[in-house]
Amino acid sequence: MTDSLAAHPDRLFPAEAGTRQIARELYADVEHFPILSPHGHVPAEWIADDVPFPDPTALLVTPDHYVTRLIHASGVPLSELGFGEGHGPEASLQGWRHFAEAWPLFDGTASGYWLRSEFEHVFGLPAEMVESFGPENADAVYDAIAAKLAEPDFRPRRLFEDFRIEVLATTDDPLDSLEAHERLAKDESFHGRVVPTFRPDAYINVAHPEWAERVERLTAEAASGVGGFAGYLRALEARRRFFVDRGAVSADHGVRTPLTLKLERSEAEALFDKARRGEATPADRDAFEAHMMWEMARMSVEDGLVMTIHPGSFRNHHGPTFAAHGGDTGHDIPFAVNYTAGVHALLQDFGTAKDFHLVLFTLDETVFSRELAPLAGFYPSVYIGAPWWFLDAPDAMLRFRSAVTETAGFSRSSGFIDDTRAYCSIPARHDTSRRIEASFLARLVAEHRITEARAHELIVDIVDRAPRRVFKL
C-alpha cells in the first residue's frame, strides 16, 4: 500500500514532535471553519448556471498557469496543452499526457501539493493511483476524473456546499451587468454568498490596448451626460455604486507599481485629454494611473469599498507567447517594488480616514518586513495582504508570518485569500493556510513566546475574524 501524502494528518506540521502536537490541536480549532474567499477569479456564471465542468485538461491544466508554466519550461509548447482553437477530445487527452509526463516536476511545489489534494479529496482517486501518476496510468487517471465530472451531483453549486464556502468574491469588469450575481442573490435554493469585485485596471491604465475604447463606452453609459475628465470620474463613481448595491465589498487594482500621485484637477484633465488623443508618453501614462489610484482611494473613502492593490508583476513577459495565446498564460514575472514611497501621496490624505481599508499585496517578499509591516503598524487604514501568487506556498507563508508579525502583530494582516481561477483547488489552498498558521503559532508556544491559550484565540482570529473584519464581511 502506497502512503498517501495528501491524506497524512500531519502534512505541513512541524517535524519536532512536541511542536507538532501543539499544531495539531490548534489546527483542530479551525479545520472545519467555513471558507471565506474575499478575492478570487471564479466566474459567477459557473455558480449561477451550475454548468457541468469541462474535461480534465480544460479544468485542471489549461486554465491554471501555475501548471502550464512549468510544463512549458520543460519544452512542451502551450499549443499542445489545450491553448488555441480546435482542441477536441483527442487534443485534450494529449495535453493530459504531457501533464502526466511532467508530474515529477511538481514535487515540492505548491501546485503539486494542491493537485494531490484535489485528486484524492475532490475527485476521490485512490492514493496508489495518485502516487503512481505518470505516463503509464495517465489515461486511467483522465478517465477516472472525466467519470467524476460526468456525475449529476458534481456541479459547482454542490461543490460550493461540499467545500463549505460561505463567501466567494469574483473579479469583474466595471461595466459588467452582474446579472449572474443578481440571479444568485434572488435564488432561494442557493444559500451561499457570491459577491462582485470592482476591477477598473483597463479603464485607468492608459497603456491598456483597449483603454480609449473602454473609456468611451464607460462615459457613454454612466457619465449622465457629463463630458471630459469630470464625466469619466462620475462614470467610475456611478459604476462603483452599482457594484455596492449588488453586494460588492472591495475594489481591486492590478497595477504595475504601487505609485500614487495627487495631481491638480487641471493637470489630471490635461493628461486624460492627451491620452484620449493618443498623444500620452509613457511618463504621462504612469502619472495618470498613479493619480487615478489616488482617486480610487478617495472613492473608497466615500463609498466604503475596501481598496486592494496587487502590484509588481511584469505582465506578458514573452511577447511571442502573448501574441499567440494572450495573457494569463504563465509568463507574468515578479519584480521589485517600492511601497513606502509609492503609497505616500495616498496615505497623506487617506491613511487615517475613518473606515477606509487599504490592503497591500506584494510579489516582492523583501517588502514584507521592510515596508508593509511598518506601514500597517502605523496607519489604521493599512492591512498586509496575504502571500499572493508566487508566494502562496507553504514555506513562503511561513516566511511571511515571521517577517510581519514582530512589527505588526497578527491583527494587521488580511486573512488568507486564494486568488484562484482553479475552483477545485480552493479547499486545499485554505487548508494549507490553516496548517501553516497552526505551525507558526505552535512554534511561538513551544518557544514560550505566547501562551497556548492565546494561540487558540489567535488562530480563530487569523482564519475567520480577520477576513471578516478587513473585507467588511
VMD Tcl script that draws the C-alpha trace (Angstrom):
set ca {
  {0.00 0.00 0.00}
  {1.41 3.38 -1.03}
  {1.31 6.00 1.70}
  {-0.97 8.93 0.89}
  {0.77 12.27 1.13}
  {-2.49 14.14 0.56}
  {-4.26 12.38 3.44}
  {-1.46 12.36 6.01}
  {-2.89 14.04 9.13}
  {0.40 15.81 9.92}
  {1.12 17.25 6.49}
  {2.83 20.66 6.71}
  {3.10 20.43 10.51}
  {6.48 20.84 12.30}
  {8.81 17.84 12.35}
  {9.55 18.17 16.08}
  {7.08 16.00 17.98}
  {6.13 18.40 20.78}
  {5.58 21.38 18.48}
  {3.72 19.15 16.05}
  {1.26 18.13 18.77}
  {0.54 21.78 19.58}
  {-0.02 22.47 15.87}
  {-2.47 19.55 15.65}
  {-4.56 20.96 18.48}
  {-4.55 24.48 17.03}
  {-5.49 23.24 13.58}
  {-8.37 21.24 15.04}
  {-9.92 24.54 16.19}
  {-10.31 25.81 12.61}
  {-10.18 22.72 10.39}
  {-13.92 22.78 9.71}
  {-14.47 26.53 9.66}
  {-16.31 27.85 6.58}
  {-14.21 29.18 3.73}
  {-14.14 32.95 3.26}
  {-12.72 33.84 -0.16}
  {-12.76 37.66 -0.47}
  {-10.57 37.76 -3.59}
  {-10.65 35.30 -6.48}
  {-11.36 34.76 -10.16}
  {-14.01 32.04 -10.36}
  {-16.78 33.33 -12.68}
  {-20.15 33.91 -11.04}
  {-21.77 32.27 -14.07}
  {-20.31 28.92 -13.03}
  {-22.34 29.05 -9.83}
  {-25.44 30.76 -11.23}
  {-25.77 28.42 -14.21}
  {-24.44 25.35 -12.36}
  {-22.91 24.16 -15.61}
  {-21.00 20.85 -15.75}
  {-17.24 21.15 -15.66}
  {-15.34 20.51 -18.90}
  {-12.88 17.68 -19.46}
  {-9.96 17.12 -17.02}
  {-7.44 19.04 -19.12}
  {-9.70 22.05 -19.61}
  {-10.49 22.09 -15.89}
  {-7.14 21.32 -14.25}
  {-4.37 22.10 -16.73}
  {-5.08 24.67 -19.44}
  {-6.52 27.50 -17.28}
  {-4.01 27.08 -14.45}
  {-0.86 28.99 -15.31}
  {0.82 27.62 -12.18}
  {0.65 24.29 -14.00}
  {1.21 25.22 -17.63}
  {4.27 27.41 -17.00}
  {6.31 24.56 -15.51}
  {5.29 22.14 -18.26}
  {6.18 24.79 -20.84}
  {9.57 25.26 -19.16}
  {10.25 21.55 -19.77}
  {9.92 22.12 -23.51}
  {6.24 21.45 -24.25}
  {4.61 24.16 -26.43}
  {1.47 25.73 -24.96}
  {-0.35 24.79 -28.15}
  {-0.10 21.17 -27.00}
  {-1.69 21.95 -23.61}
  {-5.12 22.96 -24.82}
  {-4.45 26.54 -25.95}
  {-5.78 27.80 -29.25}
  {-8.69 26.78 -31.45}
  {-9.94 23.37 -32.45}
  {-8.91 21.33 -29.43}
  {-11.24 18.34 -29.29}
  {-11.18 15.21 -27.09}
  {-8.01 13.80 -28.63}
  {-6.11 17.05 -28.16}
  {-7.36 17.24 -24.58}
  {-6.09 13.75 -23.85}
  {-2.75 14.59 -25.46}
  {-2.44 17.65 -23.24}
  {-3.19 15.48 -20.22}
  {-0.47 13.02 -21.24}
  {2.01 15.89 -21.33}
  {0.85 16.82 -17.84}
  {1.39 13.24 -16.65}
  {4.90 13.16 -18.12}
  {5.69 16.42 -16.30}
  {4.16 15.35 -12.98}
  {7.57 14.74 -11.28}
  {8.42 18.39 -11.98}
  {5.79 19.43 -9.44}
  {7.47 17.71 -6.49}
  {7.99 20.29 -3.76}
  {5.80 22.91 -5.44}
  {2.60 24.37 -4.07}
  {0.83 23.26 -7.26}
  {1.85 19.67 -6.69}
  {0.55 19.83 -3.13}
  {-2.83 21.26 -4.19}
  {-3.24 18.85 -7.09}
  {-2.58 15.81 -4.90}
  {-5.24 17.04 -2.52}
  {-7.70 17.63 -5.37}
  {-7.06 14.21 -6.86}
  {-7.81 12.43 -3.59}
  {-10.25 14.66 -1.72}
  {-12.26 16.20 -4.56}
  {-12.13 13.51 -7.27}
  {-11.83 10.52 -4.97}
  {-8.85 8.90 -6.69}
  {-7.14 6.10 -4.72}
  {-3.84 7.11 -3.12}
  {-1.99 4.42 -5.10}
  {-3.24 5.90 -8.38}
  {-2.19 9.40 -7.35}
  {1.27 8.44 -6.12}
  {1.94 6.43 -9.30}
  {0.58 9.12 -11.61}
  {2.65 9.32 -14.77}
  {2.67 8.22 -18.42}
  {1.77 4.62 -17.52}
  {-1.58 5.47 -15.92}
  {-2.26 8.90 -17.45}
  {-5.26 7.66 -19.44}
  {-6.70 5.81 -16.45}
  {-6.47 8.91 -14.25}
  {-8.01 11.02 -17.03}
  {-10.91 8.59 -17.41}
  {-11.49 8.43 -13.64}
  {-11.67 12.23 -13.36}
  {-13.82 12.50 -16.50}
  {-16.26 9.99 -14.96}
  {-16.44 12.10 -11.81}
  {-17.09 15.24 -13.87}
  {-19.99 13.44 -15.59}
  {-21.78 12.70 -12.32}
  {-25.00 14.75 -11.95}
  {-24.04 15.95 -8.47}
  {-20.52 17.03 -9.42}
  {-21.52 20.60 -10.23}
  {-20.31 23.99 -9.00}
  {-23.23 24.52 -6.61}
  {-22.92 21.16 -4.91}
  {-19.17 21.68 -4.54}
  {-19.82 25.16 -3.11}
  {-21.65 23.37 -0.29}
  {-19.21 20.47 -0.04}
  {-16.26 22.88 0.18}
  {-18.06 24.79 2.98}
  {-17.69 28.10 1.14}
  {-19.55 30.88 2.90}
  {-18.35 33.85 0.81}
  {-16.83 33.80 -2.66}
  {-15.74 37.03 -4.35}
  {-15.42 37.23 -8.11}
  {-13.38 39.79 -10.09}
  {-15.43 41.83 -12.54}
  {-15.20 44.48 -15.24}
  {-16.73 47.82 -14.18}
  {-19.28 47.60 -16.99}
  {-20.31 44.02 -16.25}
  {-24.08 43.73 -15.86}
  {-23.56 41.50 -12.78}
  {-26.61 39.59 -13.99}
  {-25.27 36.29 -12.64}
  {-24.76 37.83 -9.21}
  {-28.31 39.18 -9.21}
  {-29.72 35.76 -10.11}
  {-27.79 34.14 -7.28}
  {-28.93 36.77 -4.79}
  {-32.57 36.11 -5.71}
  {-32.26 32.31 -5.86}
  {-33.76 30.92 -2.66}
  {-32.29 27.48 -3.38}
  {-28.73 28.87 -3.16}
  {-27.54 29.57 0.36}
  {-24.03 30.89 -0.26}
  {-22.84 34.42 -0.86}
  {-21.15 35.34 -4.16}
  {-20.08 38.98 -4.30}
  {-18.64 41.00 -7.20}
  {-15.36 42.92 -7.06}
  {-14.81 46.17 -8.96}
  {-11.64 45.81 -11.11}
  {-11.01 49.00 -13.14}
  {-7.48 48.32 -14.45}
  {-8.37 48.55 -18.14}
  {-10.13 51.88 -17.53}
  {-7.32 53.65 -15.65}
  {-4.23 52.16 -17.31}
  {-3.74 54.20 -20.47}
  {-1.25 51.62 -21.76}
  {-4.02 49.02 -21.96}
  {-4.68 48.42 -25.69}
  {-8.43 48.92 -25.23}
  {-8.26 51.88 -22.84}
  {-9.69 54.51 -25.20}
  {-12.48 52.24 -26.39}
  {-13.44 51.22 -22.87}
  {-13.40 54.77 -21.57}
  {-15.62 55.82 -24.45}
  {-18.14 53.15 -23.55}
  {-17.87 53.88 -19.83}
  {-18.62 57.57 -20.21}
  {-21.39 56.92 -22.73}
  {-23.16 54.51 -20.35}
  {-22.52 56.01 -16.92}
  {-21.44 59.68 -17.05}
  {-25.02 61.06 -17.07}
  {-24.20 63.32 -19.99}
  {-21.19 64.98 -18.35}
  {-18.19 65.16 -20.67}
  {-14.41 65.05 -20.30}
  {-12.47 64.09 -17.22}
  {-15.32 65.10 -14.90}
  {-17.66 62.72 -16.74}
  {-15.05 59.96 -16.58}
  {-14.83 60.31 -12.79}
  {-18.59 60.49 -12.46}
  {-18.96 57.31 -14.51}
  {-16.47 55.41 -12.35}
  {-18.27 56.58 -9.21}
  {-21.62 55.51 -10.65}
  {-20.39 52.06 -11.56}
  {-18.85 51.61 -8.12}
  {-22.26 52.41 -6.58}
  {-23.81 49.86 -8.94}
  {-21.39 47.25 -7.59}
  {-22.01 48.24 -3.95}
  {-25.75 47.92 -4.48}
  {-25.17 44.35 -5.69}
  {-23.08 43.25 -2.74}
  {-19.52 44.23 -3.64}
  {-17.18 44.69 -0.69}
  {-13.94 45.64 -2.45}
  {-12.30 47.31 -5.43}
  {-9.16 45.58 -6.69}
  {-6.28 47.16 -8.58}
  {-3.76 45.08 -10.50}
  {-1.33 47.90 -11.17}
  {2.25 47.58 -12.38}
  {3.68 49.56 -9.44}
  {2.15 50.96 -6.21}
  {2.89 54.55 -7.25}
  {0.25 57.12 -6.25}
  {0.12 60.83 -7.07}
  {-2.22 63.66 -6.20}
  {-2.43 65.97 -9.19}
  {-4.29 69.21 -9.55}
  {-7.58 68.60 -11.32}
  {-6.40 70.63 -14.32}
  {-3.22 68.51 -14.59}
  {-5.16 65.26 -14.46}
  {-7.66 66.55 -17.00}
  {-4.85 67.56 -19.36}
  {-3.33 64.07 -19.13}
  {-6.73 62.49 -19.72}
  {-7.33 64.58 -22.83}
  {-3.83 63.86 -24.09}
  {-4.37 60.12 -23.63}
  {-7.68 60.20 -25.48}
  {-5.93 61.87 -28.42}
  {-3.33 59.09 -28.38}
  {-0.52 61.51 -27.52}
  {0.39 60.37 -23.99}
  {4.03 59.47 -23.37}
  {4.98 56.55 -21.09}
  {5.65 59.09 -18.31}
  {2.20 60.61 -18.89}
  {0.59 57.19 -18.66}
  {2.36 56.38 -15.41}
  {1.43 59.73 -13.88}
  {-2.21 59.38 -14.89}
  {-2.53 55.87 -13.47}
  {-0.81 56.98 -10.24}
  {-3.25 59.85 -9.88}
  {-6.17 57.55 -10.58}
  {-5.04 55.33 -7.72}
  {-5.38 58.40 -5.51}
  {-8.84 58.97 -6.97}
  {-9.75 55.33 -6.33}
  {-8.76 55.76 -2.68}
  {-10.89 58.91 -2.48}
  {-13.83 56.97 -3.87}
  {-13.27 54.10 -1.42}
  {-13.38 56.55 1.48}
  {-16.71 57.81 0.13}
  {-18.43 54.54 -0.83}
  {-16.84 52.13 1.64}
  {-15.33 49.62 -0.79}
  {-12.17 48.04 0.57}
  {-9.24 49.02 -1.68}
  {-6.80 46.25 -2.55}
  {-3.59 46.76 -4.53}
  {-1.81 43.94 -6.37}
  {1.37 45.37 -7.96}
  {4.75 44.04 -9.02}
  {4.08 41.77 -11.98}
  {5.76 42.24 -15.35}
  {2.77 41.11 -17.37}
  {3.18 39.11 -20.58}
  {6.95 38.92 -20.34}
  {7.28 36.83 -23.51}
  {5.89 38.75 -26.47}
  {5.57 35.82 -28.89}
  {3.56 33.80 -26.35}
  {1.27 36.75 -25.69}
  {0.76 37.26 -29.42}
  {-0.12 33.59 -29.90}
  {-2.12 32.82 -26.76}
  {-2.91 36.07 -24.93}
  {-2.49 36.93 -21.26}
  {-2.59 34.75 -18.14}
  {-0.60 32.04 -19.86}
  {2.25 31.68 -17.39}
  {4.76 34.36 -18.35}
  {3.96 37.08 -15.83}
  {7.16 37.57 -13.80}
  {7.54 39.43 -10.46}
  {9.84 42.41 -9.98}
  {10.87 44.60 -7.03}
  {8.52 47.34 -5.81}
  {8.78 50.39 -3.55}
  {5.72 50.66 -1.36}
  {6.90 53.22 1.18}
  {7.41 55.93 -1.42}
  {4.71 54.62 -3.75}
  {1.70 54.96 -1.46}
  {2.95 58.09 0.32}
  {0.68 60.53 -1.53}
  {-2.36 58.35 -0.99}
  {-1.70 57.85 2.72}
  {-1.15 61.56 3.35}
  {-4.80 62.18 2.58}
  {-6.47 58.88 3.43}
  {-4.18 56.90 5.73}
  {-6.19 57.87 8.80}
  {-9.59 58.26 7.12}
  {-12.41 56.69 9.11}
  {-13.42 53.20 7.93}
  {-11.01 53.24 4.95}
  {-9.41 49.82 4.48}
  {-6.36 49.51 2.20}
  {-4.97 46.01 1.69}
  {-1.48 45.91 0.20}
  {-0.27 42.76 -1.54}
  {3.17 42.08 -2.96}
  {5.11 39.62 -5.09}
  {8.34 41.08 -3.67}
  {8.64 39.46 -0.27}
  {11.55 41.71 0.71}
  {8.99 44.44 1.42}
  {7.04 42.38 3.97}
  {9.26 43.31 6.92}
  {10.92 46.43 5.48}
  {7.82 48.32 4.28}
  {4.42 46.66 4.66}
  {4.66 45.69 8.32}
  {5.85 49.19 9.36}
  {3.13 50.84 7.24}
  {0.42 48.62 8.72}
  {1.93 49.14 12.15}
  {1.16 52.85 11.99}
  {-1.66 53.62 9.57}
  {-5.10 52.48 10.77}
  {-6.22 52.06 7.16}
  {-3.41 49.71 6.05}
  {-3.60 45.92 6.21}
  {-0.98 43.48 4.95}
  {-2.27 41.28 2.17}
  {-1.67 37.55 2.50}
  {1.09 35.91 0.42}
  {-0.12 36.02 -3.15}
  {0.52 34.18 -6.42}
  {4.15 33.02 -6.40}
  {4.19 33.38 -2.61}
  {1.05 31.43 -1.64}
  {3.17 28.37 -0.90}
  {3.90 26.74 2.48}
  {7.42 28.00 3.07}
  {6.63 31.47 1.72}
  {3.63 31.65 4.07}
  {5.90 30.85 7.00}
  {8.38 33.49 5.86}
  {5.52 35.98 5.62}
  {4.39 35.33 9.19}
  {7.94 35.61 10.51}
  {8.56 38.80 8.52}
  {5.48 40.77 9.51}
  {4.47 39.59 12.97}
  {7.32 41.03 15.01}
  {6.48 44.54 13.75}
  {2.74 44.46 13.04}
  {1.48 41.56 15.16}
  {-1.38 39.39 13.94}
  {-4.21 41.94 13.79}
  {-2.88 43.89 10.79}
  {-2.98 41.11 8.19}
  {-5.83 40.38 5.80}
  {-6.53 36.73 6.44}
  {-5.97 34.22 3.66}
  {-7.02 34.90 0.06}
  {-6.84 32.17 -2.57}
  {-6.82 34.45 -5.66}
  {-7.63 31.47 -7.86}
  {-9.41 30.53 -11.07}
  {-8.95 26.86 -10.13}
  {-12.25 26.24 -8.35}
  {-11.43 22.71 -7.24}
  {-8.23 23.86 -5.52}
  {-9.97 26.25 -3.13}
  {-10.31 23.81 -0.20}
  {-6.69 22.67 -0.48}
  {-5.41 26.24 -0.57}
  {-7.35 27.30 2.51}
  {-6.39 24.12 4.34}
  {-2.74 24.83 3.53}
  {-3.00 28.28 5.09}
  {-4.68 26.93 8.22}
  {-1.99 24.29 8.71}
  {0.77 26.85 8.25}
  {-0.82 29.28 10.70}
  {-1.13 26.45 13.23}
  {2.52 25.54 12.68}
  {3.74 29.11 13.17}
  {1.71 29.62 16.31}
  {2.83 26.24 17.66}
  {6.45 27.34 17.38}
  {5.73 30.52 19.36}
  {4.05 28.43 22.04}
  {6.92 25.93 22.15}
  {9.41 28.79 22.49}
  {7.33 30.30 25.33}
  {6.66 33.49 23.37}
  {2.87 33.24 23.65}
  {0.65 31.07 25.81}
  {-1.16 28.09 24.36}
  {-4.49 29.63 25.35}
  {-3.65 32.79 23.45}
  {-2.59 30.76 20.40}
  {-6.03 29.14 20.30}
  {-7.61 32.60 20.28}
  {-5.24 33.86 17.60}
  {-5.82 31.07 15.10}
  {-9.56 31.71 15.15}
  {-8.93 35.40 14.58}
  {-6.46 34.77 11.73}
  {-8.65 32.26 9.89}
  {-12.12 33.67 10.45}
  {-12.36 37.06 12.11}
  {-9.57 38.79 10.17}
  {-11.06 38.39 6.67}
  {-14.50 39.35 8.02}
  {-13.02 42.45 9.68}
  {-10.70 43.56 6.89}
  {-13.09 42.95 4.00}
  {-16.13 44.20 5.94}
  {-17.94 40.87 5.63}
}
mol new
graphics top color blue
foreach p $ca { graphics top sphere $p radius 0.5 }
foreach p [lrange $ca 0 end-1] q [lrange $ca 1 end] { graphics top cylinder $p $q radius 0.2 }
display resetview
